[in-house]
Amino acid sequence: MVLLEGTAMSAWQVRAQSRDVDLFTPEVPAEAVEAVERELRARYGDGFRLDVTSGENVWGSIIVRDITASPLVGAIDDVQLRALSIEDLFLLKLASARHRDLADLDLLAPRTNADALITRWNQLVKWHGDRHAILGFADAFVVQMVKQYGWGARSVIERLELTRGHRELLVETYTKDGSDGSP
């Protein structure tokens, strides 16, 4: 099992708790999930949700093809618990562009570094399911690298695995005034 979203953030002690339990498992026994969810709703209230997926595109259009290799965070009985890495959480939340996810970037950024995020971005972008959204994803990533780590936009763009066209558009966007590209 791999913990996702807020549940993963709780496992990494980035956030104290999550509103629901989100997890990935390659096979989802639907009856068992419903039974556990009913039991936990009785304990935690009607708002409790158990969100279980078997899809590697855990939210959004990026497929995390190596999700089962996520870092180990514990175990329950003989079942290993893994959680999406801090880098995966950061990038998937960035790609979702939901207000509440974008707010989490400030919590996640101190737990990683720009080099690790760039390396993981270059991997995940290969698995992006919407080729037309990559330029926007790259642009949002550049903004966050400047904001969170003080990098110059051009330094980030140079390290991203982009098509020539995407690279040229980003460089043009961030260097119109002749600066280093910082917004």
Order of alpha helices (4+ residues) and beta strands (2+ residues): beta-alpha-beta-alpha-beta-beta-beta-alpha-alpha-alpha-alpha-alpha-alpha
